[in-house]
Amino acid sequence: MDSGWGGHRRCEVGIEWYIEQIFKELPFGVGIAVLIFLGILLVIWLLLPLWVLFIQWNTGKIKDEVQNLVDLLEKRQSNEKGESVSGPKD
């Protein structure tokens, strides 16, 4: 009895089956475009966690550098304040 799926099929459906369906149902150029688009999406999906980790790491580095600058400015300000209070000793 035909189940409406076009004949005998395997129960397990792999990625090959999906690619085969893309090329069966669509013109060749559109099939290639769809596969390229899906490939780009796959690369973005795989690289997104690395990109997020890089942004977090870089943000932490920038935060540390800003803190270092703040400490340096406070130290310079306290040194200038200390020199102006004591003044020259003649």
PETAWO-V970697 format. One record per pair of residues at least 24 apart in sequence whose C-alpha atoms are under 10 Angstrom apart, sorted by sequence separation. I is the first residue (numbers start at 1). J is the second residue. D is the distance in Angstrom with one decimal. If there is no record, write none. Layout:
((I & J & D) (I & J & D))
This chain:
none
